[in-house]
Amino acid sequence: MKRVFFLVISIFILAFLGGCNKEIKPQDRFKQYVEHWNKQEFEKMYEFLSDDAKKSISKEDYVNRYKKVYKDLEISNLKITYKPDMEKEYKKEEKAALPYSASMDSAAGKIDFTHDANLVKEEKEDEENWFVAWDTTYIFPELGPEDKITYSAVPSQRGDIVDRTGDPLALNGTLYEIGVVPEQMEGQKEQTIKGLSEALDISEEQINKTLNASWVQPGYFVPLKKVSPDDKDTLDKVFALKGVLKQDVKGRIYPFGEAAAHLIGYVGPINADELKKQEGQGYSSNDLIGKRGLEQVLEERLKGTNGVKIGIKKKDGSEVVLAEKPVENGETIQLTIDITLQRDLYNEMEGSPGTAAAIDPVTGETLALVSSPSFDPNQASLGFSGEEWKALEENKNMPLMNRFKQTYAPGSVMKPITGAVGLLEGTLTLDETINVKGLKWQKSKSWGSYQVTRVKDPNAPVNFEKAMMYSDNIYFAKEALDLGKDKFSAGLKKFGFEEEMPYAFPLEPSQIGSLDSEIKLADSGYGQAEVEMNILHLAASYTPFINKGSLIKPVMMEEEEKSQVWKENIISEETAKTVESAMIKVVQDPSGTARSANMKDYPLAGKTGTAELKRSADEKGQENGLFVAYNPESPKLLMAMMIEGVEDKGGSKVVVEKVKKAFEKHKDRF
């Protein structure tokens, strides 16, 4: 029994000692290294390095180098693959070469390579183990200890924006970069700096700081500010100063300036927040980016993709290319906008705060989208000075506000829509009349002191046609009440209210409001209360009267399908004809509110509107004037315009005159 016991113990001890003496294989060690590498755990990787490798590079430098390379080259999807041959024994060897593969995405595309990892057996703390004989070839096999990784970018050319005829609205052109050569200012340095400060609106302190930069040499050209070649006044001033020169540089140019500024927008240097937001999209701190308008909305298509080449500059001057992505220039994007009409509408508004839209009511093409007043996008792209920006921000007419994006109370231009909904629901019939005496009306005493007010007392019963001609608020207030909250709201939603318009330029959706009282419902019937519309939706909402009851989807891109139906058959063809017939009389009848727009050789149908903005019924509020019109015999052009603050300018009449002039200028073109 004792012999059996001692035999078992002996076998156990031998097995234990054998286990303790089992050598760690290089395959296992490198497998652990690869696991850390795939997780980019560079600190842990360093602990696997051999003594000689650690002598060649400190832990801090090792970690920082990997981090910098991977960040600068935008390395992602790193995958180190190692399939060890576990059968191979390295009992007597002091070295082992283990093949592995690396795959990664970079700013220039895919980088793949295979390499051998050399491991050496070393004794540390009285224990033998395997360690990676690391050198720079582990980063990239072609990278020697004295070689440099190179990263070169070829900027893409930003795409142009052009109108329907190909006229450029935003393009790449030539700007003047104004600067000085220090040695050429000799004897007049103070005068030149002072003159440049005044002409370029740059502080003398900033100019001196630029001139004192470490790279500046007496004979170097020192750039200070970019100026448009059209800015003759500034150029004359700076070129009269000693030592001032210019060099041509590429820049963004907006040929139609203020007339299309809110629509097209402008580009400017990318800021830190934008750079962070666009991380991984190929932007650098030196890039330009769209700041407003279509330059911002279409940024991804306009920018293109920079070309990138990643390589290794060898000690002998030769170069090895690791990955290369060719440059892709931005798209040239054609709009349906007619810049001649756009400019004329803007000029017609004469700087008055307001907005206008023009569309082809059959195809849905946007022909003009105007916000007034505006700003110079060329100067915005070059950079406004502090004073210029302050003046724009403090301007009471708010030239920086994009008004065609906003919603406004439509006033009486809402009445054709209310009438159409009433005709659709049967609450309004053509032979039905109201007979209200005087200019004010209320449904009941429960309204307190509030009354609906109209401009004209016809002294006779009023039907739908006359209510449109006279723009009778009382008639349409009663009609909204007859419809009731639910039917009225449902009818407006068929016209696209409370819905984001499917459109290339983001616009605020038109709103119905709460309709939580009879007064609000009544006022909504004639475009007051909480009803609001953006100018393009207002224009589009008249298209059912032209297209047999279907609402046409507005489009802005030439590439988009034309004559798309946004809302099909929202009213009957008969209702469409009835409303159009009433709008013809608004213009052509001597009693119509838009009779001043009547032209013998170019008939119009339309509706005027005045929206009053006030906090209470007792006060006199600002009035916005509106007019929507089109040629019912040849509906190729529909225009809608709103001008703010017309209360002392003749109300909507001032808008009617401006729209009429625009039709007169373009009646042979549309």
matplotlib code that plots the C-alpha trace (Angstrom):
import matplotlib.pyplot as plt

x = [0.0, 2.8, 4.5, 1.4, 1.0, 4.6, 4.2, 1.1, 2.8, 5.9, 3.8, 1.9, 5.2, 6.7, 3.6, 3.5, 7.2, 6.7, 3.8, 5.9, 8.7, 6.4, 7.8, 5.5, 5.4, 6.2, 2.9, 1.0, 3.0, 2.5, -1.2, -1.6, 0.3, -2.0, -5.1, -3.8, -2.9, -6.4, -7.8, -5.1, -3.9, -0.5, 0.7, 0.1, 1.8, 4.9, 5.3, 5.8, 8.8, 12.4, 15.1, 16.8, 13.4, 12.8, 16.3, 15.4, 12.2, 10.6, 7.2, 5.9, 7.3, 6.1, 2.5, 2.5, 3.8, 1.2, -1.6, -0.3, 0.1, -3.4, -5.0, -3.3, -3.9, -7.5, -7.0, -10.2, -11.4, -7.9, -7.6, -4.4, -4.7, -2.4, -2.9, -0.2, 1.2, 0.8, 2.5, 5.8, 8.2, 10.8, 12.4, 16.0, 15.6, 16.3, 14.4, 11.1, 9.7, 5.9, 3.9, 0.9, -1.4, -2.7, -5.7, -7.0, -9.0, -7.3, -8.0, -6.6, -8.3, -7.5, -4.0, -3.0, 0.3, 1.9, 5.0, 7.0, 7.1, 10.4, 10.3, 13.4, 13.7, 14.9, 15.2, 13.6, 13.2, 14.7, 12.1, 12.5, 9.8, 9.4, 9.4, 8.7, 11.8, 9.9, 11.1, 9.4, 8.5, 5.7, 3.9, 4.4, 6.9, 8.4, 9.0, 12.7, 14.0, 14.9, 12.0, 9.0, 5.3, 3.9, 0.3, -0.6, -4.1, -5.3, -8.2, -11.4, -12.9, -16.2, -19.1, -20.9, -24.5, -26.3, -29.8, -32.1, -30.3, -26.8, -26.0, -23.7, -25.1, -22.0, -18.7, -15.0, -13.2, -10.3, -9.9, -7.1, -5.1, -3.8, -0.5, 2.8, 6.5, 8.2, 11.4, 9.3, 7.6, 10.9, 10.4, 6.6, 5.9, 3.7, 1.7, 1.2, 0.1, -2.4, -3.7, -4.2, -5.9, -8.5, -9.0, -9.2, -10.8, -8.0, -6.5, -2.9, -2.2, -3.2, -1.2, 1.9, 1.4, 1.2, 4.3, 6.2, 5.5, 8.5, 8.4, 8.4, 11.5, 12.1, 11.6, 8.6, 5.0, 2.9, -0.8, -3.4, -6.9, -8.7, -10.6, -13.0, -11.6, -14.9, -14.1, -12.5, -12.7, -10.7, -8.2, -7.5, -6.8, -4.5, -2.5, -1.7, 0.3, 4.0, 4.9, 1.3, 1.0, -1.6, -1.6, -4.4, -6.0, -9.0, -12.2, -16.0, -17.9, -21.6, -22.3, -25.9, -25.0, -27.8, -30.6, -29.9, -27.9, -30.5, -31.2, -27.6, -25.8, -22.1, -19.0, -16.5, -13.6, -14.7, -14.7, -13.8, -17.4, -18.1, -14.8, -15.8, -19.2, -17.7, -15.1, -14.3, -15.7, -12.4, -12.3, -9.3, -8.9, -8.0, -11.2, -14.2, -17.7, -21.2, -22.5, -26.0, -28.5, -27.9, -24.2, -24.9, -27.9, -26.0, -22.6, -22.0, -22.7, -20.8, -17.7, -16.6, -13.9, -10.3, -7.6, -5.3, -2.0, -0.3, 3.2, 6.7, 9.6, 12.7, 16.0, 17.4, 14.6, 12.5, 8.8, 6.6, 2.9, 0.8, -2.6, -4.0, -7.5, -8.1, -9.7, -13.4, -14.6, -17.9, -21.0, -22.3, -25.9, -28.5, -31.6, -35.0, -34.5, -34.7, -32.1, -33.4, -36.9, -35.2, -33.2, -36.1, -38.4, -35.7, -35.2, -38.9, -39.1, -36.6, -35.2, -38.6, -38.7, -40.6, -40.4, -41.6, -41.9, -42.5, -43.3, -44.5, -47.9, -48.1, -44.6, -43.9, -40.6, -39.4, -38.5, -37.7, -37.4, -36.6, -35.9, -35.6, -33.5, -30.4, -26.6, -23.5, -22.6, -19.2, -18.3, -19.7, -17.5, -14.4, -15.4, -17.3, -15.5, -16.8, -18.4, -20.0, -21.4, -22.7, -24.4, -26.2, -27.3, -28.6, -30.3, -34.1, -35.0, -33.0, -31.2, -29.7, -33.2, -34.2, -37.9, -38.9, -38.0, -40.4, -44.1, -46.5, -50.2, -51.5, -54.4, -57.0, -54.9, -56.2, -59.8, -59.6, -58.5, -61.3, -63.8, -62.5, -62.9, -66.4, -67.4, -65.9, -67.8, -71.0, -71.2, -70.8, -73.0, -72.8, -76.3, -75.9, -75.5, -75.0, -76.6, -74.6, -75.0, -72.0, -68.3, -68.3, -69.9, -69.9, -71.6, -73.0, -72.7, -70.4, -67.6, -67.6, -66.2, -64.5, -65.9, -64.8, -64.1, -64.3, -63.0, -66.1, -69.9, -71.5, -74.9, -76.3, -76.3, -72.9, -72.3, -69.0, -68.0, -68.6, -67.0, -63.8, -64.0, -64.5, -62.3, -65.1, -63.7, -67.1, -68.2, -65.2, -65.3, -68.9, -67.8, -65.1, -67.7, -70.1, -67.4, -66.5, -63.1, -62.7, -63.8, -61.9, -58.7, -59.1, -59.6, -56.5, -54.4, -55.4, -53.7, -50.5, -50.9, -49.2, -46.9, -43.3, -43.1, -41.0, -38.6, -34.8, -34.6, -35.8, -38.8, -41.0, -44.2, -47.4, -49.5, -53.2, -52.9, -55.0, -58.6, -59.6, -62.2, -64.9, -63.1, -59.9, -61.8, -63.6, -60.4, -58.6, -61.2, -59.7, -56.0, -55.6, -55.5, -52.8, -52.8, -49.4, -47.9, -44.5, -44.4, -43.6, -46.4, -48.7, -47.8, -48.2, -51.6, -53.1, -52.0, -55.2, -57.2, -55.1, -54.6, -58.2, -58.0, -54.5, -51.8, -48.5, -45.2, -42.7, -39.2, -36.0, -33.5, -33.4, -32.8, -36.1, -39.2, -41.6, -45.4, -45.3, -48.6, -48.1, -51.8, -54.1, -57.7, -58.0, -60.9, -63.1, -62.4, -65.7, -64.6, -61.3, -63.0, -65.4, -62.6, -60.5, -63.5, -63.9, -60.1, -60.4, -63.0, -60.8, -58.4, -60.7, -63.9, -63.8, -64.9, -62.1, -59.4, -56.7, -58.2, -55.0, -53.2, -55.6, -53.8, -55.6, -53.0, -52.1, -55.0, -54.5, -56.4, -55.4, -56.1, -54.9, -54.4, -53.6, -52.5, -52.6, -50.2, -51.2, -51.3, -54.9, -58.0, -57.7, -54.2, -53.1, -50.7, -48.2, -49.8, -48.3, -49.5, -49.8, -50.8, -50.9, -51.5, -51.2, -52.4, -55.4, -55.3, -51.6, -50.6, -46.8, -45.9, -47.5, -46.2, -46.7, -45.3, -45.5, -44.2, -44.1, -45.3, -47.6, -50.0, -48.9, -48.1, -51.5, -51.8, -51.8, -52.0, -48.3, -47.7, -50.2, -48.2, -44.9, -46.2, -47.9, -44.6, -42.8, -45.5, -45.1, -41.4, -41.6, -45.0, -43.2, -40.9, -43.6]
y = [0.0, 2.3, 1.6, 2.5, 5.8, 6.9, 6.0, 8.2, 11.1, 10.8, 10.9, 14.0, 15.8, 15.1, 16.3, 19.5, 20.2, 19.5, 22.0, 24.6, 24.2, 24.5, 27.2, 30.1, 30.0, 33.0, 32.4, 33.0, 36.1, 37.7, 36.8, 38.8, 41.7, 41.6, 41.7, 44.9, 46.3, 45.8, 47.7, 50.3, 49.8, 51.2, 51.5, 47.7, 46.9, 48.7, 46.2, 43.4, 45.1, 43.7, 45.5, 46.8, 48.0, 49.9, 51.5, 52.8, 54.5, 55.5, 54.5, 58.0, 58.4, 55.0, 55.7, 59.2, 58.1, 55.5, 57.9, 60.7, 58.5, 57.0, 60.3, 62.3, 59.6, 59.1, 55.4, 53.4, 49.8, 48.6, 44.8, 43.0, 39.3, 36.6, 32.9, 31.1, 27.8, 26.3, 23.0, 24.7, 24.4, 27.0, 25.2, 25.8, 28.9, 32.3, 34.1, 33.6, 35.2, 35.2, 36.5, 38.7, 40.9, 44.4, 46.1, 49.6, 52.5, 55.8, 59.3, 58.1, 54.8, 51.2, 50.3, 46.6, 44.9, 41.7, 41.6, 39.4, 40.0, 39.2, 38.0, 37.3, 35.3, 37.3, 36.7, 39.3, 38.9, 35.4, 34.3, 33.7, 35.0, 36.2, 39.9, 41.8, 43.2, 46.2, 48.8, 51.4, 48.7, 47.5, 50.8, 50.3, 47.8, 50.5, 52.9, 53.1, 54.7, 58.0, 58.0, 60.3, 59.6, 62.1, 63.3, 65.5, 66.8, 68.1, 70.5, 69.8, 72.6, 73.7, 73.3, 76.2, 77.1, 78.3, 79.4, 77.9, 79.4, 78.6, 82.1, 81.6, 82.5, 81.2, 80.4, 80.2, 83.3, 85.5, 87.8, 90.2, 89.4, 92.7, 92.7, 94.5, 93.9, 95.3, 96.6, 98.5, 100.5, 102.1, 105.7, 105.5, 102.5, 104.3, 106.0, 102.7, 100.9, 103.6, 103.8, 100.0, 100.0, 102.6, 101.1, 97.5, 98.0, 96.2, 97.5, 98.8, 96.5, 93.5, 94.6, 95.1, 91.7, 90.1, 91.9, 90.8, 87.1, 84.8, 83.8, 87.4, 88.5, 92.1, 91.0, 88.7, 89.5, 89.6, 89.1, 91.0, 90.8, 89.5, 92.2, 91.8, 93.1, 95.1, 97.1, 99.9, 102.4, 100.2, 99.2, 102.8, 103.7, 100.8, 101.0, 104.6, 103.5, 102.7, 99.0, 97.7, 94.9, 92.3, 88.7, 86.9, 84.1, 81.9, 82.8, 82.4, 85.1, 85.9, 87.9, 89.0, 90.1, 91.1, 90.0, 86.3, 86.5, 84.8, 82.1, 81.3, 82.1, 82.3, 80.4, 81.2, 79.7, 76.6, 77.3, 75.0, 73.9, 73.2, 71.3, 69.1, 68.5, 67.5, 65.3, 62.4, 64.2, 65.3, 68.9, 70.7, 73.9, 75.7, 74.8, 76.9, 75.7, 76.9, 79.3, 80.2, 79.5, 76.8, 77.0, 75.4, 73.3, 71.7, 71.7, 68.0, 68.1, 71.4, 70.6, 67.5, 65.3, 66.3, 64.1, 62.6, 60.8, 59.0, 57.9, 57.4, 59.8, 57.6, 58.8, 58.7, 61.0, 58.4, 58.0, 55.0, 55.5, 53.7, 54.9, 57.4, 58.8, 61.0, 64.4, 64.7, 68.2, 69.4, 69.2, 72.1, 72.4, 74.0, 75.6, 76.4, 80.0, 82.7, 85.2, 88.1, 87.7, 87.2, 90.4, 92.4, 91.3, 92.2, 95.6, 96.2, 95.9, 98.8, 97.6, 97.4, 94.5, 91.7, 88.6, 87.3, 84.0, 83.3, 79.8, 78.2, 77.0, 74.1, 72.6, 73.8, 75.3, 78.0, 81.0, 83.4, 83.4, 86.8, 88.2, 91.9, 93.8, 91.8, 91.9, 91.6, 87.9, 88.7, 90.8, 88.2, 85.5, 87.7, 88.5, 91.4, 93.8, 94.1, 97.5, 96.1, 93.1, 95.3, 97.7, 94.7, 93.3, 96.6, 97.6, 97.9, 96.3, 93.1, 92.5, 89.3, 87.7, 85.3, 86.2, 83.6, 80.9, 82.5, 82.2, 85.3, 85.9, 85.8, 88.1, 88.2, 86.2, 83.3, 83.9, 81.8, 78.9, 79.4, 79.7, 76.6, 74.6, 75.9, 75.0, 71.5, 70.9, 72.4, 75.0, 77.7, 78.0, 80.5, 81.8, 82.2, 85.8, 87.6, 90.9, 92.7, 96.4, 98.5, 97.7, 95.6, 92.3, 89.8, 86.5, 87.1, 89.1, 86.3, 87.9, 90.9, 94.0, 92.0, 92.5, 91.5, 94.6, 95.0, 97.9, 98.5, 98.3, 97.3, 98.3, 95.2, 91.4, 89.9, 86.5, 84.6, 86.5, 89.9, 88.9, 88.1, 91.3, 93.6, 91.3, 91.1, 89.9, 89.4, 87.0, 84.7, 84.9, 83.6, 80.9, 79.6, 79.5, 77.6, 75.1, 74.6, 73.9, 70.3, 70.8, 74.1, 72.5, 69.4, 71.5, 73.5, 70.4, 69.3, 72.5, 71.5, 73.3, 71.8, 69.8, 70.3, 71.0, 68.5, 71.1, 71.5, 74.5, 74.1, 76.3, 76.8, 74.8, 76.8, 76.7, 76.7, 77.6, 76.4, 77.5, 77.1, 79.8, 81.1, 84.4, 82.6, 80.4, 83.4, 85.4, 82.5, 82.4, 85.7, 84.9, 86.4, 84.8, 82.2, 81.2, 81.6, 80.7, 80.9, 82.8, 79.8, 77.7, 80.7, 80.7, 76.9, 77.0, 78.8, 76.0, 73.9, 76.7, 76.3, 72.5, 71.2, 70.9, 69.4, 71.0, 71.1, 70.4, 73.3, 72.3, 74.2, 71.8, 71.5, 67.8, 67.3, 66.0, 68.7, 68.9, 66.6, 66.5, 67.1, 66.8, 65.3, 66.5, 68.4, 70.3, 69.6, 71.0, 73.0, 74.5, 75.5, 77.3, 79.0, 80.4, 81.4, 83.2, 85.2, 86.1, 87.3, 89.8, 90.9, 92.3, 93.1, 94.4, 98.2, 97.3, 94.7, 95.4, 94.7, 96.7, 98.7, 95.5, 95.2, 95.1, 94.9, 92.8, 90.6, 89.5, 88.6, 86.7, 87.3, 88.3, 91.1, 90.9, 93.0, 91.3, 93.5, 92.6, 93.9, 92.7, 93.9, 95.0, 98.5, 99.3, 100.2, 97.6, 97.1, 96.1, 93.7, 94.0, 90.9, 90.1, 86.8, 86.8, 84.9, 84.9, 82.6, 82.4, 81.4, 80.3, 80.1, 82.6, 83.0, 85.6, 86.2, 89.1, 90.4, 93.8, 94.7, 98.0, 99.2, 100.9, 104.4, 103.5, 102.6, 99.1, 96.3, 98.7, 99.3, 95.5, 95.3, 98.0, 96.2, 92.8, 94.5, 96.1, 92.7, 91.1, 94.0, 93.4, 89.6, 89.1, 88.3, 85.8, 83.7]
z = [0.0, 0.9, -2.4, -4.3, -2.3, -3.0, -6.7, -7.0, -5.2, -7.4, -10.6, -9.3, -8.4, -11.8, -13.5, -11.4, -12.1, -15.8, -15.8, -14.1, -16.6, -19.6, -21.8, -23.1, -26.9, -29.0, -30.8, -27.6, -26.8, -30.2, -30.1, -26.9, -28.5, -31.5, -29.3, -27.7, -31.1, -32.5, -29.5, -30.0, -26.4, -27.2, -23.5, -23.1, -26.4, -25.2, -22.3, -24.9, -26.5, -26.2, -24.3, -27.5, -28.8, -25.6, -25.8, -29.3, -28.2, -24.9, -23.9, -24.2, -27.7, -28.8, -27.6, -29.0, -32.4, -32.9, -31.8, -34.1, -37.1, -36.7, -36.0, -38.8, -41.4, -40.1, -39.5, -38.8, -39.0, -38.0, -38.2, -37.4, -38.4, -37.0, -37.5, -35.4, -36.2, -32.8, -33.8, -34.4, -31.4, -30.5, -27.6, -28.4, -30.7, -29.3, -32.1, -33.9, -37.1, -37.1, -40.2, -39.7, -41.9, -41.3, -42.9, -42.2, -43.7, -44.1, -45.4, -48.7, -48.8, -47.8, -46.6, -46.5, -45.8, -44.6, -42.4, -40.2, -36.5, -34.9, -31.4, -29.2, -26.0, -23.0, -19.3, -17.1, -13.3, -13.4, -15.9, -19.6, -22.1, -25.6, -26.6, -29.8, -31.4, -32.6, -35.1, -37.3, -40.0, -37.7, -38.4, -42.1, -43.6, -45.8, -43.0, -42.0, -38.8, -40.7, -43.2, -42.9, -43.4, -45.9, -46.2, -49.1, -50.0, -53.3, -52.6, -54.5, -56.5, -55.2, -57.6, -59.2, -58.6, -61.8, -62.7, -65.2, -68.2, -66.9, -65.4, -62.5, -59.1, -57.2, -58.8, -58.2, -59.4, -58.7, -55.7, -54.8, -51.7, -50.4, -48.6, -48.2, -48.7, -45.6, -47.2, -49.8, -47.1, -46.2, -45.0, -45.0, -42.8, -40.4, -43.1, -45.0, -41.9, -41.0, -44.5, -44.7, -41.3, -42.5, -46.0, -45.0, -41.6, -39.8, -36.6, -36.8, -33.9, -36.0, -39.0, -36.9, -35.3, -38.8, -39.9, -36.8, -37.3, -37.1, -40.8, -42.2, -44.0, -45.4, -49.0, -48.4, -49.4, -46.3, -47.0, -45.0, -46.5, -49.6, -51.5, -54.4, -57.8, -58.1, -54.9, -56.8, -54.0, -51.6, -54.2, -55.2, -51.6, -50.8, -54.1, -53.4, -50.3, -50.5, -50.3, -51.0, -53.5, -54.5, -55.6, -57.3, -55.2, -55.8, -54.1, -54.1, -56.1, -56.1, -59.3, -58.3, -54.8, -52.5, -54.8, -54.2, -51.0, -48.7, -51.3, -52.3, -49.0, -48.9, -47.8, -45.1, -43.1, -41.1, -37.4, -34.5, -33.8, -37.5, -37.8, -34.8, -36.3, -39.6, -38.1, -40.4, -43.5, -44.9, -43.6, -42.3, -40.4, -43.7, -45.5, -46.5, -45.7, -46.6, -44.0, -45.2, -48.0, -50.6, -50.0, -46.6, -47.6, -50.6, -48.9, -49.3, -53.1, -53.7, -51.7, -53.5, -52.1, -51.6, -53.2, -50.6, -51.0, -48.1, -48.6, -47.1, -48.0, -47.9, -46.7, -50.3, -51.4, -53.1, -52.2, -51.6, -52.0, -49.3, -50.5, -52.8, -53.4, -56.5, -56.1, -56.9, -57.7, -56.4, -58.6, -60.6, -59.5, -61.8, -60.2, -61.7, -60.5, -63.2, -61.9, -64.1, -62.4, -59.0, -59.4, -60.7, -57.8, -55.3, -56.9, -57.1, -53.3, -53.0, -49.7, -47.9, -45.4, -47.1, -49.2, -52.6, -54.4, -58.1, -59.5, -62.6, -61.2, -63.7, -63.4, -59.8, -60.8, -58.4, -60.5, -57.7, -53.9, -52.5, -49.0, -48.6, -47.4, -47.8, -47.5, -49.7, -49.9, -51.5, -48.5, -46.1, -47.7, -47.4, -43.8, -42.3, -40.0, -36.5, -37.3, -40.5, -38.7, -35.9, -38.3, -40.0, -36.6, -35.4, -38.6, -37.7, -41.0, -40.1, -43.4, -42.0, -41.5, -44.3, -44.6, -47.2, -44.6, -42.0, -41.7, -41.5, -41.1, -44.7, -44.2, -46.9, -49.4, -47.3, -48.4, -51.7, -49.6, -47.0, -49.8, -51.5, -48.3, -47.8, -51.3, -50.9, -47.6, -48.9, -46.1, -48.8, -51.9, -54.6, -54.2, -50.4, -49.1, -45.9, -45.2, -42.5, -42.1, -41.1, -40.8, -37.7, -36.7, -33.9, -33.6, -30.1, -27.0, -25.6, -27.7, -25.4, -27.0, -29.8, -33.4, -36.8, -38.9, -42.7, -44.9, -47.0, -46.3, -49.6, -48.4, -50.0, -49.6, -50.2, -51.9, -52.4, -55.6, -54.1, -50.8, -52.8, -54.8, -51.7, -49.5, -46.9, -43.6, -42.1, -44.9, -44.4, -40.6, -40.8, -43.3, -41.0, -38.1, -40.4, -41.2, -37.6, -36.1, -37.4, -41.0, -41.4, -40.0, -42.1, -45.2, -44.6, -44.0, -47.5, -48.7, -46.9, -43.6, -40.5, -42.8, -43.8, -47.5, -49.4, -50.7, -51.3, -49.0, -45.4, -44.8, -41.7, -42.1, -42.4, -39.2, -38.4, -34.8, -31.8, -33.0, -29.4, -29.4, -31.8, -32.2, -33.3, -35.7, -37.2, -37.5, -39.1, -41.9, -43.3, -42.4, -39.0, -35.5, -35.4, -39.1, -40.6, -44.0, -45.6, -48.9, -51.1, -49.6, -50.2, -53.9, -54.1, -52.3, -55.4, -57.8, -57.3, -58.8, -62.0, -62.0, -61.7, -58.0, -57.5, -55.4, -57.3, -55.5, -55.7, -56.9, -57.1, -58.6, -62.4, -62.0, -60.2, -61.9, -62.9, -62.5, -59.5, -57.6, -53.9, -52.9, -55.5, -56.1, -52.9, -54.4, -57.4, -60.9, -60.6, -57.3, -58.8, -61.6, -59.3, -57.1, -60.1, -61.6, -58.4, -58.4, -62.0, -60.9, -57.9, -60.6, -63.5, -61.9, -61.1, -57.6, -57.1, -54.5, -57.0, -59.9, -60.2, -61.5, -64.4, -67.8, -71.1, -72.9, -69.9, -67.8, -64.1, -61.5, -57.9, -54.3, -52.1, -48.4, -45.4, -42.2, -39.1, -36.3, -32.9, -29.3, -28.6, -30.4, -29.2, -30.5, -34.1, -35.3, -38.1, -41.3, -43.8, -47.4, -49.7, -53.3, -55.1, -58.9, -62.1, -65.7, -65.9, -69.7, -69.8, -66.3, -66.6, -63.9, -60.4, -58.0, -54.3, -52.4, -48.9, -47.7, -44.0, -42.6, -45.3, -43.0, -44.0, -47.7, -49.0, -47.6, -50.1, -53.0, -52.8, -53.2, -56.1, -58.0, -57.5, -58.6, -61.6, -62.6, -62.4, -64.6, -67.1, -67.3, -67.8, -69.5, -72.8, -71.1, -69.3]

ax = plt.figure().add_subplot(projection="3d")
ax.plot(x, y, z, "-o")
ax.set_aspect("equal")
plt.show()
